[in-house]
Amino acid sequence: MGGTLVRGRIGIRLVLLVASGAFLGASGCGWFDDPSPERATVTLTGDAGQMVEILVSKQFLTGVDQNEITQVQIFQGDTLLRALPWDTTISIRIEQRFFIRAIDADALSHQLRMQVRIDQNLEYDRSGEASGDFQFVYTFNQPVTRVIELI
């Protein structure tokens, strides 16, 4: 009977040792890292001095309809008029969402490039005529499509 007790203690210690090693290995692999986004970085380039109207929001609702169009309803946002080139970094740590729309304020045919990074990841990179549809929506852990409609 004494041999069984010793083997039982060794077995428990072995199980605890293996479990501790698995936990330390998992924590080293990034399983417990918080994947929530910290910031959105926007870069707008084009003809120097070109005026662009920019709508930025972190307070909105999104939903994808049956036609796979992401509908965005903005509750509060900022409308800016800026000359190119323009870049900014916005904290999205709390809201975990971000919307931006840029259009040519001069109503002329200018070239525009908009890039959006969420943390270090390039999520959007589009070039074309500024009269086109330059808009991007990001919501953490929620599905969205590249086709966006403001409602």
C-alpha positions in Angstrom: 0.0 0.0 0.0 2.9 2.4 0.7 4.1 1.9 -2.9 0.8 3.0 -4.2 0.8 6.2 -2.2 4.3 7.1 -3.4 3.4 6.4 -7.0 0.2 8.5 -6.5 2.3 11.5 -5.2 4.7 11.1 -8.1 1.8 11.0 -10.6 0.3 14.2 -9.2 3.6 16.0 -9.3 4.2 14.8 -12.8 0.7 16.0 -13.9 1.3 19.4 -12.2 4.7 19.7 -13.8 3.3 18.9 -17.3 0.4 21.4 -16.8 2.7 24.1 -15.6 4.9 23.6 -18.7 1.9 23.7 -21.0 0.7 26.9 -19.4 4.2 28.6 -19.7 4.4 27.4 -23.3 1.0 28.8 -24.1 1.8 32.1 -22.6 5.0 32.3 -24.6 3.1 31.6 -27.8 0.9 34.7 -27.4 -2.3 32.8 -26.5 -3.0 35.2 -23.7 -2.1 38.4 -25.6 -5.0 40.9 -26.0 -5.7 41.2 -29.8 -7.8 44.3 -29.4 -6.7 47.2 -31.7 -4.9 50.2 -30.3 -4.9 52.8 -33.1 -5.9 53.6 -36.7 -3.4 55.4 -38.8 -4.6 57.1 -42.0 -2.5 58.5 -44.8 -3.9 60.5 -47.6 -1.7 61.5 -50.5 -2.3 63.2 -53.9 -1.6 66.5 -55.5 0.1 68.7 -52.9 -2.4 71.3 -51.7 -5.4 69.5 -53.0 -8.3 70.0 -50.6 -10.1 66.9 -49.3 -13.2 66.6 -47.2 -12.8 63.9 -44.5 -15.4 62.3 -42.3 -14.1 60.4 -39.3 -16.1 58.6 -36.7 -15.7 56.1 -33.9 -19.4 56.2 -32.9 -21.5 54.3 -35.4 -23.4 51.1 -35.9 -22.8 48.6 -38.8 -24.7 45.8 -40.3 -24.3 43.7 -43.4 -27.5 43.4 -45.4 -28.7 40.5 -47.6 -26.8 41.9 -50.6 -23.5 41.8 -48.6 -23.4 45.6 -48.3 -22.1 47.0 -45.0 -24.5 49.7 -43.9 -23.1 52.3 -41.6 -25.1 54.6 -39.4 -23.0 57.4 -37.9 -24.1 58.9 -34.6 -21.2 61.3 -34.1 -18.3 62.2 -36.3 -15.9 65.0 -37.3 -15.9 66.5 -40.8 -12.6 68.0 -41.7 -11.3 70.0 -44.6 -7.6 69.3 -45.1 -4.9 69.9 -47.8 -2.9 67.0 -49.0 -0.8 65.3 -47.9 -2.5 64.5 -44.6 -1.9 61.8 -42.0 -3.2 61.1 -38.5 -3.2 58.4 -35.9 -6.4 57.9 -33.9 -6.8 55.9 -30.7 -9.4 53.2 -31.1 -8.5 51.2 -27.9 -11.9 51.9 -26.2 -14.3 52.0 -29.1 -12.6 49.2 -31.2 -14.2 50.7 -34.3 -13.3 53.3 -36.9 -14.8 54.8 -40.0 -13.3 57.2 -42.5 -14.5 58.7 -45.8 -12.5 61.1 -48.0 -13.7 63.0 -51.1 -12.3 65.7 -53.3 -13.5 69.0 -51.9 -12.8 70.9 -55.1 -15.0 68.6 -57.2 -12.2 68.4 -59.7 -10.6 65.2 -61.1 -7.6 64.7 -58.8 -5.8 61.6 -57.9 -6.0 60.4 -54.3 -4.4 57.5 -52.4 -5.8 56.5 -49.0 -4.1 54.0 -46.7 -5.4 52.8 -43.4 -3.5 50.8 -40.9 -5.0 49.2 -37.8 -2.0 49.0 -35.4 0.7 47.8 -37.8 -1.5 46.0 -40.3 -2.3 47.6 -43.7 -6.1 47.1 -43.9 -6.9 49.5 -46.8 -4.9 50.8 -49.7 -6.7 52.4 -52.6 -5.7 54.8 -55.4 -7.9 56.5 -58.0 -9.8 59.6 -58.8 -10.8 61.5 -55.7 -14.4 61.8 -56.9 -14.6 58.0 -56.2 -15.6 56.2 -53.1 -12.8 56.3 -50.6 -14.2 54.9 -47.4 -13.2 52.4 -44.9 -14.9 50.8 -41.9 -13.3 48.7 -39.2 -15.1 46.9 -36.3 -13.2 44.5 -34.1 -14.6 41.0 -34.2 -17.5 41.9 -36.4 -17.9 41.1 -40.1 -18.0 43.9 -42.6 -17.6 44.0 -46.4 -15.7 46.3 -48.6 -18.9 47.7 -50.1 -20.1 50.4 -47.7 -23.2 52.5 -47.7 -23.9 55.4 -45.3 -27.5 55.4 -44.0 
